[in-house]
Amino acid sequence: MKETSPVNQKIFNLPSSNTCGKHLQNWADKAEIHKKVTWHCARHSFGTNLLITGADVRSVSGLLGHSSLVETQKYVRLVESLKEKAVDNLPEIVF
């Protein structure tokens, strides 16, 4: 019987992708999000929410496992457009 090298050994015993998806959907249901939520969607939401709450781009990039800041810049553009929309929604002040 061939032993696996330490490089190929698992560090954690993780649940299956299907099980993770069920947990994620359960959390979404409890949050009253009545849409199908995938891990891909949750990952984008995680990155976007980090930036909205003030995390720096380099930290978000590292947490998402991006190899460069280029991918993370997409999240920054989204957050900037959300900020612009928020300001645009302010009522006009008449002097």
Protein Blocks (a to p, Z undefined) as FASTA:
>chain_A
ZZddfklpcfbdcddfklmmmmmmmmmmmnopabdcdfklmmmmmmmmmmmnopafklmm
mmnopabfklmmmmmmmmmmmmmmmmmmpccddZZ
